[in-house]
Structure formats: C-alpha cells, structure tokens
Amino acid sequence: MNAGQRRRMEELGACWGQKEIEASGPLTFIGSGAKLNAATENGLQRAAKATGLAYDEVLNRATITGSIEISRLPGTVRVTLLCPFTLDRMGIGHLVRAKYEL
C-alpha cells in the first residue's frame, strides 16, 4: 500500500480505536503430503516454524489475508499469508520490502 493509502488506513483505524497498524509483507510456503489435507497441514506447519508464529495464527492469517491453493495433485499446496516483519529475524525482510516497495 502506498503512503496515501496507509495514511487513510491509519485515520480509519483511529476512528475505531486502533492504535497500531502492523507492518507486514506477503510470504508463500509450499506444503506437500500424500493428500491435500496432509499437504495443507505441512505447509501451515512450515510457515509457523519459519516465522515463529503459532500454527493457529498462521492458519488465521492464511485464511483472512492470504490463500491456500492447490499447486499440484494429489498433494502439493501453496500457503500464502501476510507476515509481520518478523521477516527481519528470518533475514529476508529487505527482500520483501524491495519486491513490494514497502
């Protein structure tokens, strides 16, 4: 989101008592397994382990701000979510910021 959009989002959030807007960027993880359910769980677990977020939070973020897509049958998926900038801890924050001009 550009500076104007961020400013508008902050104004709107303030109307509802939101004090902080999380800085985040998109990340995608690949999950694999014998079937789609196993692949989905594997992708979510990989995302949780890599980001340090709880599994349930990764699941919520993928559901609300991302996607879980079938990549290849019978068991490969792509799990995409907006990840808070714990990306810096992972050493890739600068790459996400540059790619998405954040």
Summary of the structure (lengths in Angstrom):
residues: 102
radius of gyration: 15.3
end to end distance: 7.3
largest distance: 47.8
contacts: 280
relative contact order: 0.19
helix: 51%
strand: 24%
